[in-house]
Amino acid sequence: MLRTTLLFFLIFFSIISFAEPPKEYQWTQGRYEQQMGLTAFNVCYLTGIKGAFESRNEIVRVYQNNGKYYLGGTSHQQGVGGWAMCVGSFYGSSSLTAFNWVSSQGGGTQMVPSNTHRCFFTGLAGAFNSNQDQVDISRINNSWVLGGSGISQELESWAGCVKNPLSIFLTQTFTWHHGSPEVAMTNANDSICFLHSVKGKFDAFYDWVRIAIKNGKFVLSGSFFRPGVSATAVCTPRLL
């Protein structure tokens, strides 16, 4: 009984305190890193990338410093940038666990149980040089796994995972690919959507994929110019 009551108040507190849509941020090459939310009250994550990703020198990443989240990166190319969102969280970043994967390591990086956690990209880097190059977060044997595939041996990704008591509930998966219209997903007030795969050749400023908020809904979209570019997003109930 006590456990049920506690869970009710946790859910109620989350709904009342964090019912606003996530805040969106953008960073582009040549700008200072963008300061985002406080780590104590937010979870921040990468929602899109753009530009020429030719080597491991091209990086877009969400990171923490002195109790705050930042969005930034580096590049030796042109037009590199990215987007991120921060969502108010009952846990803040206290339950966040970080992971890393590089294509040269071979297999994926096993992260955390998929029935108790949600995982999301916090950074992407490397050479997206063909339609086969992909980074992804997948569910394998009841665990989240960070990995990828393709021709490039210079892909790298970072992910964060947080505890989520609502992870047992149904999630929805959405896919956008070149040539399709933007994909409307779930309501931004009571759910959250994370990128779970990015695929394709990124070698110009107009190559991009991202999650955005339009008319109260998350939407998934990307470049209209680059065949082969695609992305997948996973949406889940809001509590983090």
Phi and psi in degrees as GROMACS dihedral restraints (atoms count N, CA, C in turn):
[ dihedral_restraints ]
;  ai    aj    ak    al  type     phi  dphi    fc
    3     4     5     6     1   -62.7    20    10
    4     5     6     7     1   -40.4    20    10
    6     7     8     9     1   -63.4    20    10
    7     8     9    10     1   -42.3    20    10
    9    10    11    12     1   -63.7    20    10
   10    11    12    13     1   -43.4    20    10
   12    13    14    15     1   -62.7    20    10
   13    14    15    16     1   -41.9    20    10
   15    16    17    18     1   -63.6    20    10
   16    17    18    19     1   -43.0    20    10
   18    19    20    21     1   -62.2    20    10
   19    20    21    22     1   -39.6    20    10
   21    22    23    24     1   -60.1    20    10
   22    23    24    25     1   -46.7    20    10
   24    25    26    27     1   -67.9    20    10
   25    26    27    28     1   -34.0    20    10
   27    28    29    30     1   -62.4    20    10
   28    29    30    31     1   -46.1    20    10
   30    31    32    33     1   -65.8    20    10
   31    32    33    34     1   -43.0    20    10
   33    34    35    36     1   -62.3    20    10
   34    35    36    37     1   -44.7    20    10
   36    37    38    39     1   -61.8    20    10
   37    38    39    40     1   -42.3    20    10
   39    40    41    42     1   -62.9    20    10
   40    41    42    43     1   -45.4    20    10
   42    43    44    45     1   -63.5    20    10
   43    44    45    46     1   -43.9    20    10
   45    46    47    48     1   -69.5    20    10
   46    47    48    49     1   -41.9    20    10
   48    49    50    51     1   -84.5    20    10
   49    50    51    52     1   -28.7    20    10
   51    52    53    54     1  -129.0    20    10
   52    53    54    55     1    40.2    20    10
   54    55    56    57     1   -82.3    20    10
   55    56    57    58     1    -9.6    20    10
   57    58    59    60     1   -72.1    20    10
   58    59    60    61     1   152.4    20    10
   60    61    62    63     1   -62.2    20    10
   61    62    63    64     1   154.8    20    10
   63    64    65    66     1   -59.5    20    10
   64    65    66    67     1   152.9    20    10
   66    67    68    69     1   -87.1    20    10
   67    68    69    70     1   139.7    20    10
   69    70    71    72     1  -104.4    20    10
   70    71    72    73     1   143.9    20    10
   72    73    74    75     1  -136.1    20    10
   73    74    75    76     1   153.9    20    10
   75    76    77    78     1  -137.3    20    10
   76    77    78    79     1   140.7    20    10
   78    79    80    81     1  -128.0    20    10
   79    80    81    82     1   139.1    20    10
   81    82    83    84     1  -131.5    20    10
   82    83    84    85     1   154.0    20    10
   84    85    86    87     1   -52.4    20    10
   85    86    87    88     1   134.2    20    10
   87    88    89    90     1    96.7    20    10
   88    89    90    91     1   -10.9    20    10
   90    91    92    93     1  -100.8    20    10
   91    92    93    94     1   158.2    20    10
   93    94    95    96     1   -67.5    20    10
   94    95    96    97     1   156.0    20    10
   96    97    98    99     1   -58.2    20    10
   97    98    99   100     1   148.5    20    10
   99   100   101   102     1   -93.4    20    10
  100   101   102   103     1   123.0    20    10
  102   103   104   105     1   -76.1    20    10
  103   104   105   106     1   134.9    20    10
  105   106   107   108     1  -119.3    20    10
  106   107   108   109     1  -136.3    20    10
  108   109   110   111     1   -83.8    20    10
  109   110   111   112     1   168.2    20    10
  111   112   113   114     1   -73.0    20    10
  112   113   114   115     1   139.7    20    10
  114   115   116   117     1   -66.6    20    10
  115   116   117   118     1   -24.3    20    10
  117   118   119   120     1   -71.4    20    10
  118   119   120   121     1   -22.3    20    10
  120   121   122   123     1  -127.2    20    10
  121   122   123   124     1     4.7    20    10
  123   124   125   126     1  -139.7    20    10
  124   125   126   127     1   159.5    20    10
  126   127   128   129     1  -122.5    20    10
  127   128   129   130     1   124.7    20    10
  129   130   131   132     1  -117.6    20    10
  130   131   132   133     1   147.3    20    10
  132   133   134   135     1  -155.7    20    10
  133   134   135   136     1   158.6    20    10
  135   136   137   138     1   -77.9    20    10
  136   137   138   139     1   135.1    20    10
  138   139   140   141     1  -121.0    20    10
  139   140   141   142     1    -0.9    20    10
  141   142   143   144     1   179.3    20    10
  142   143   144   145     1   160.1    20    10
  144   145   146   147     1  -136.9    20    10
  145   146   147   148     1   159.6    20    10
  147   148   149   150     1  -152.1    20    10
  148   149   150   151     1   159.9    20    10
  150   151   152   153     1   105.8    20    10
  151   152   153   154     1  -170.3    20    10
  153   154   155   156     1   -91.4    20    10
  154   155   156   157     1   105.7    20    10
  156   157   158   159     1  -100.4    20    10
  157   158   159   160     1    97.7    20    10
  159   160   161   162     1  -108.6    20    10
  160   161   162   163     1   -18.0    20    10
  162   163   164   165     1  -161.2    20    10
  163   164   165   166     1  -179.1    20    10
  165   166   167   168     1   -67.3    20    10
  166   167   168   169     1    -8.0    20    10
  168   169   170   171     1   -75.5    20    10
  169   170   171   172     1   -15.4    20    10
  171   172   173   174     1   -92.2    20    10
  172   173   174   175     1   113.1    20    10
  174   175   176   177     1  -136.3    20    10
  175   176   177   178     1   133.8    20    10
  177   178   179   180     1  -127.0    20    10
  178   179   180   181     1   127.7    20    10
  180   181   182   183     1  -151.9    20    10
  181   182   183   184     1   142.6    20    10
  183   184   185   186     1   -93.7    20    10
  184   185   186   187     1   130.6    20    10
  186   187   188   189     1  -144.7    20    10
  187   188   189   190     1   166.3    20    10
  189   190   191   192     1  -108.9    20    10
  190   191   192   193     1   143.5    20    10
  192   193   194   195     1  -156.8    20    10
  193   194   195   196     1   123.4    20    10
  195   196   197   198     1    52.4    20    10
  196   197   198   199     1    45.3    20    10
  198   199   200   201     1    78.8    20    10
  199   200   201   202     1    11.9    20    10
  201   202   203   204     1  -133.2    20    10
  202   203   204   205     1   154.8    20    10
  204   205   206   207     1   -92.5    20    10
  205   206   207   208     1   146.6    20    10
  207   208   209   210     1  -134.2    20    10
  208   209   210   211     1   151.2    20    10
  210   211   212   213     1  -117.9    20    10
  211   212   213   214     1   124.1    20    10
  213   214   215   216     1  -160.7    20    10
  214   215   216   217     1  -165.3    20    10
  216   217   218   219     1   173.5    20    10
  217   218   219   220     1  -174.4    20    10
  219   220   221   222     1  -141.1    20    10
  220   221   222   223     1   162.1    20    10
  222   223   224   225     1  -168.0    20    10
  223   224   225   226     1   146.3    20    10
  225   226   227   228     1  -103.8    20    10
  226   227   228   229     1     3.6    20    10
  228   229   230   231     1  -111.1    20    10
  229   230   231   232     1  -159.7    20    10
  231   232   233   234     1  -118.5    20    10
  232   233   234   235     1   144.2    20    10
  234   235   236   237     1    74.6    20    10
  235   236   237   238     1    13.8    20    10
  237   238   239   240     1   -73.2    20    10
  238   239   240   241     1   137.4    20    10
  240   241   242   243     1  -168.0    20    10
  241   242   243   244     1  -176.0    20    10
  243   244   245   246     1  -166.3    20    10
  244   245   246   247     1   170.3    20    10
  246   247   248   249     1  -125.3    20    10
  247   248   249   250     1   154.0    20    10
  249   250   251   252     1  -147.1    20    10
  250   251   252   253     1   161.9    20    10
  252   253   254   255     1  -131.3    20    10
  253   254   255   256     1   153.3    20    10
  255   256   257   258     1  -125.1    20    10
  256   257   258   259     1   131.5    20    10
  258   259   260   261     1  -118.3    20    10
  259   260   261   262     1   135.8    20    10
  261   262   263   264     1   -61.0    20    10
  262   263   264   265     1   135.6    20    10
  264   265   266   267     1  -135.4    20    10
  265   266   267   268     1   135.8    20    10
  267   268   269   270     1   -60.5    20    10
  268   269   270   271     1   -35.5    20    10
  270   271   272   273     1   -86.5    20    10
  271   272   273   274     1   -20.2    20    10
  273   274   275   276     1    61.5    20    10
  274   275   276   277     1  -150.7    20    10
  276   277   278   279     1   -92.1    20    10
  277   278   279   280     1     9.1    20    10
  279   280   281   282     1   -62.5    20    10
  280   281   282   283     1   -27.9    20    10
  282   283   284   285     1   -99.8    20    10
  283   284   285   286     1     7.0    20    10
  285   286   287   288     1   -77.7    20    10
  286   287   288   289     1   130.7    20    10
  288   289   290   291     1  -117.9    20    10
  289   290   291   292     1   133.3    20    10
  291   292   293   294     1  -101.4    20    10
  292   293   294   295     1   147.3    20    10
  294   295   296   297     1  -140.0    20    10
  295   296   297   298     1   160.0    20    10
  297   298   299   300     1  -139.2    20    10
  298   299   300   301     1   148.4    20    10
  300   301   302   303     1  -142.8    20    10
  301   302   303   304     1   140.1    20    10
  303   304   305   306     1  -127.9    20    10
  304   305   306   307     1   143.7    20    10
  306   307   308   309     1   -63.0    20    10
  307   308   309   310     1   -28.5    20    10
  309   310   311   312     1   -70.3    20    10
  310   311   312   313     1   -13.8    20    10
  312   313   314   315     1   -78.1    20    10
  313   314   315   316     1   -12.1    20    10
  315   316   317   318     1    94.8    20    10
  316   317   318   319     1  -107.0    20    10
  318   319   320   321     1   -69.3    20    10
  319   320   321   322     1   175.7    20    10
  321   322   323   324     1   -78.8    20    10
  322   323   324   325     1   170.2    20    10
  324   325   326   327     1   -98.3    20    10
  325   326   327   328     1   114.1    20    10
  327   328   329   330     1   -72.3    20    10
  328   329   330   331     1   134.0    20    10
  330   331   332   333     1  -109.8    20    10
  331   332   333   334     1   -96.3    20    10
  333   334   335   336     1  -133.8    20    10
  334   335   336   337     1   166.8    20    10
  336   337   338   339     1   -60.6    20    10
  337   338   339   340     1   136.3    20    10
  339   340   341   342     1   -77.0    20    10
  340   341   342   343     1   -15.4    20    10
  342   343   344   345     1   -89.4    20    10
  343   344   345   346     1    -2.9    20    10
  345   346   347   348     1  -126.3    20    10
  346   347   348   349     1    -8.7    20    10
  348   349   350   351     1  -135.3    20    10
  349   350   351   352     1   161.6    20    10
  351   352   353   354     1  -120.1    20    10
  352   353   354   355     1   139.1    20    10
  354   355   356   357     1  -124.0    20    10
  355   356   357   358     1   152.5    20    10
  357   358   359   360     1  -156.2    20    10
  358   359   360   361     1   155.2    20    10
  360   361   362   363     1   -68.7    20    10
  361   362   363   364     1   139.0    20    10
  363   364   365   366     1  -116.5    20    10
  364   365   366   367     1   -10.9    20    10
  366   367   368   369     1  -166.7    20    10
  367   368   369   370     1   148.0    20    10
  369   370   371   372     1  -136.0    20    10
  370   371   372   373     1   145.0    20    10
  372   373   374   375     1  -154.4    20    10
  373   374   375   376     1   164.6    20    10
  375   376   377   378     1   114.2    20    10
  376   377   378   379     1  -162.1    20    10
  378   379   380   381     1  -105.3    20    10
  379   380   381   382     1    98.4    20    10
  381   382   383   384     1   -89.0    20    10
  382   383   384   385     1    86.0    20    10
  384   385   386   387     1  -106.6    20    10
  385   386   387   388     1    -3.1    20    10
  387   388   389   390     1  -149.9    20    10
  388   389   390   391     1   168.4    20    10
  390   391   392   393     1   -68.4    20    10
  391   392   393   394     1   -10.9    20    10
  393   394   395   396     1   -93.1    20    10
  394   395   396   397     1   -13.6    20    10
  396   397   398   399     1   -77.2    20    10
  397   398   399   400     1   128.0    20    10
  399   400   401   402     1  -148.9    20    10
  400   401   402   403     1   142.8    20    10
  402   403   404   405     1  -118.6    20    10
  403   404   405   406     1   146.3    20    10
  405   406   407   408     1  -155.6    20    10
  406   407   408   409     1   159.3    20    10
  408   409   410   411     1  -114.5    20    10
  409   410   411   412     1   118.7    20    10
  411   412   413   414     1  -127.1    20    10
  412   413   414   415     1   160.9    20    10
  414   415   416   417     1  -101.5    20    10
  415   416   417   418     1   115.2    20    10
  417   418   419   420     1  -130.4    20    10
  418   419   420   421     1   121.2    20    10
  420   421   422   423     1    50.5    20    10
  421   422   423   424     1    48.3    20    10
  423   424   425   426     1    66.0    20    10
  424   425   426   427     1    20.7    20    10
  426   427   428   429     1  -129.8    20    10
  427   428   429   430     1   152.7    20    10
  429   430   431   432     1   -83.6    20    10
  430   431   432   433     1   134.5    20    10
  432   433   434   435     1  -127.2    20    10
  433   434   435   436     1   131.1    20    10
  435   436   437   438     1   -98.0    20    10
  436   437   438   439     1   123.2    20    10
  438   439   440   441     1  -162.8    20    10
  439   440   441   442     1  -153.2    20    10
  441   442   443   444     1   175.9    20    10
  442   443   444   445     1  -175.2    20    10
  444   445   446   447     1  -160.6    20    10
  445   446   447   448     1   170.8    20    10
  447   448   449   450     1   127.6    20    10
  448   449   450   451     1  -163.3    20    10
  450   451   452   453     1   -88.0    20    10
  451   452   453   454     1   -37.5    20    10
  453   454   455   456     1   -65.6    20    10
  454   455   456   457     1   138.0    20    10
  456   457   458   459     1  -104.1    20    10
  457   458   459   460     1    14.6    20    10
  459   460   461   462     1  -124.4    20    10
  460   461   462   463     1    39.0    20    10
  462   463   464   465     1   -99.5    20    10
  463   464   465   466     1   143.8    20    10
  465   466   467   468     1  -145.7    20    10
  466   467   468   469     1   144.9    20    10
  468   469   470   471     1  -144.3    20    10
  469   470   471   472     1   153.2    20    10
  471   472   473   474     1  -123.9    20    10
  472   473   474   475     1   145.9    20    10
  474   475   476   477     1  -139.5    20    10
  475   476   477   478     1   155.2    20    10
  477   478   479   480     1  -122.9    20    10
  478   479   480   481     1   147.8    20    10
  480   481   482   483     1  -129.7    20    10
  481   482   483   484     1   136.8    20    10
  483   484   485   486     1  -127.9    20    10
  484   485   486   487     1   150.7    20    10
  486   487   488   489     1   -67.1    20    10
  487   488   489   490     1   141.2    20    10
  489   490   491   492     1  -146.2    20    10
  490   491   492   493     1   104.8    20    10
  492   493   494   495     1   -59.3    20    10
  493   494   495   496     1   -19.2    20    10
  495   496   497   498     1   -91.8    20    10
  496   497   498   499     1    10.1    20    10
  498   499   500   501     1   -64.1    20    10
  499   500   501   502     1   -18.9    20    10
  501   502   503   504     1   -74.7    20    10
  502   503   504   505     1   -14.2    20    10
  504   505   506   507     1   -82.9    20    10
  505   506   507   508     1   162.4    20    10
  507   508   509   510     1   -60.9    20    10
  508   509   510   511     1   134.9    20    10
  510   511   512   513     1  -106.6    20    10
  511   512   513   514     1   160.4    20    10
  513   514   515   516     1  -119.4    20    10
  514   515   516   517     1   139.6    20    10
  516   517   518   519     1  -114.0    20    10
  517   518   519   520     1   135.2    20    10
  519   520   521   522     1  -128.5    20    10
  520   521   522   523     1   143.7    20    10
  522   523   524   525     1  -129.2    20    10
  523   524   525   526     1   134.0    20    10
  525   526   527   528     1  -117.6    20    10
  526   527   528   529     1   140.5    20    10
  528   529   530   531     1  -138.8    20    10
  529   530   531   532     1   160.0    20    10
  531   532   533   534     1   -52.9    20    10
  532   533   534   535     1   133.8    20    10
  534   535   536   537     1    97.7    20    10
  535   536   537   538     1   -14.4    20    10
  537   538   539   540     1   -98.4    20    10
  538   539   540   541     1   154.2    20    10
  540   541   542   543     1   -69.6    20    10
  541   542   543   544     1   168.5    20    10
  543   544   545   546     1   -59.8    20    10
  544   545   546   547     1   148.2    20    10
  546   547   548   549     1  -103.3    20    10
  547   548   549   550     1   115.1    20    10
  549   550   551   552     1   -75.2    20    10
  550   551   552   553     1   133.3    20    10
  552   553   554   555     1  -114.5    20    10
  553   554   555   556     1  -121.3    20    10
  555   556   557   558     1  -103.6    20    10
  556   557   558   559     1   172.0    20    10
  558   559   560   561     1   -68.9    20    10
  559   560   561   562     1   135.2    20    10
  561   562   563   564     1   -75.6    20    10
  562   563   564   565     1   -14.3    20    10
  564   565   566   567     1   -84.7    20    10
  565   566   567   568     1   -25.8    20    10
  567   568   569   570     1  -129.8    20    10
  568   569   570   571     1    13.8    20    10
  570   571   572   573     1  -145.3    20    10
  571   572   573   574     1   177.8    20    10
  573   574   575   576     1  -144.2    20    10
  574   575   576   577     1   141.0    20    10
  576   577   578   579     1  -123.4    20    10
  577   578   579   580     1   132.6    20    10
  579   580   581   582     1  -119.8    20    10
  580   581   582   583     1   144.4    20    10
  582   583   584   585     1   -68.3    20    10
  583   584   585   586     1   133.2    20    10
  585   586   587   588     1  -121.0    20    10
  586   587   588   589     1    -6.5    20    10
  588   589   590   591     1  -159.1    20    10
  589   590   591   592     1   147.2    20    10
  591   592   593   594     1  -135.2    20    10
  592   593   594   595     1   129.5    20    10
  594   595   596   597     1  -140.2    20    10
  595   596   597   598     1   144.2    20    10
  597   598   599   600     1   127.2    20    10
  598   599   600   601     1  -176.4    20    10
  600   601   602   603     1   -96.3    20    10
  601   602   603   604     1   121.0    20    10
  603   604   605   606     1  -116.8    20    10
  604   605   606   607     1   100.6    20    10
  606   607   608   609     1  -138.6    20    10
  607   608   609   610     1    22.2    20    10
  609   610   611   612     1  -155.8    20    10
  610   611   612   613     1   165.0    20    10
  612   613   614   615     1   -63.4    20    10
  613   614   615   616     1   -23.5    20    10
  615   616   617   618     1   -90.8    20    10
  616   617   618   619     1     7.4    20    10
  618   619   620   621     1   -93.0    20    10
  619   620   621   622     1   120.1    20    10
  621   622   623   624     1  -160.6    20    10
  622   623   624   625     1   157.4    20    10
  624   625   626   627     1  -141.8    20    10
  625   626   627   628     1   148.7    20    10
  627   628   629   630     1  -165.2    20    10
  628   629   630   631     1   158.2    20    10
  630   631   632   633     1  -100.1    20    10
  631   632   633   634     1   133.1    20    10
  633   634   635   636     1  -134.0    20    10
  634   635   636   637     1   175.4    20    10
  636   637   638   639     1  -116.6    20    10
  637   638   639   640     1   124.3    20    10
  639   640   641   642     1  -136.7    20    10
  640   641   642   643     1   127.8    20    10
  642   643   644   645     1    52.0    20    10
  643   644   645   646     1    41.5    20    10
  645   646   647   648     1    79.1    20    10
  646   647   648   649     1     7.0    20    10
  648   649   650   651     1  -126.2    20    10
  649   650   651   652     1   150.0    20    10
  651   652   653   654     1   -73.7    20    10
  652   653   654   655     1   138.4    20    10
  654   655   656   657     1  -129.1    20    10
  655   656   657   658     1   146.1    20    10
  657   658   659   660     1  -115.2    20    10
  658   659   660   661     1   128.2    20    10
  660   661   662   663     1  -154.3    20    10
  661   662   663   664     1   179.6    20    10
  663   664   665   666     1  -168.4    20    10
  664   665   666   667     1  -165.8    20    10
  666   667   668   669     1   -64.2    20    10
  667   668   669   670     1   136.6    20    10
  669   670   671   672     1   -90.6    20    10
  670   671   672   673     1    -4.1    20    10
  672   673   674   675     1  -104.0    20    10
  673   674   675   676     1   -20.7    20    10
  675   676   677   678     1  -111.5    20    10
  676   677   678   679     1   102.0    20    10
  678   679   680   681     1   -58.4    20    10
  679   680   681   682     1   142.6    20    10
  681   682   683   684     1    95.1    20    10
  682   683   684   685     1   -15.7    20    10
  684   685   686   687     1   -74.8    20    10
  685   686   687   688     1   135.6    20    10
  687   688   689   690     1  -153.6    20    10
  688   689   690   691     1   165.9    20    10
  690   691   692   693     1  -154.3    20    10
  691   692   693   694     1   152.6    20    10
  693   694   695   696     1  -125.1    20    10
  694   695   696   697     1   139.7    20    10
  696   697   698   699     1  -126.3    20    10
  697   698   699   700     1   148.9    20    10
  699   700   701   702     1  -118.3    20    10
  700   701   702   703     1   130.7    20    10
  702   703   704   705     1  -115.1    20    10
  703   704   705   706     1   142.7    20    10
  705   706   707   708     1  -145.4    20    10
  706   707   708   709     1   161.5    20    10
  708   709   710   711     1   -54.1    20    10
  709   710   711   712     1   153.9    20    10
  711   712   713   714     1   -66.3    20    10
  712   713   714   715     1   -36.2    20    10
  714   715   716   717     1   -57.3    20    10
  715   716   717   718     1   128.7    20    10
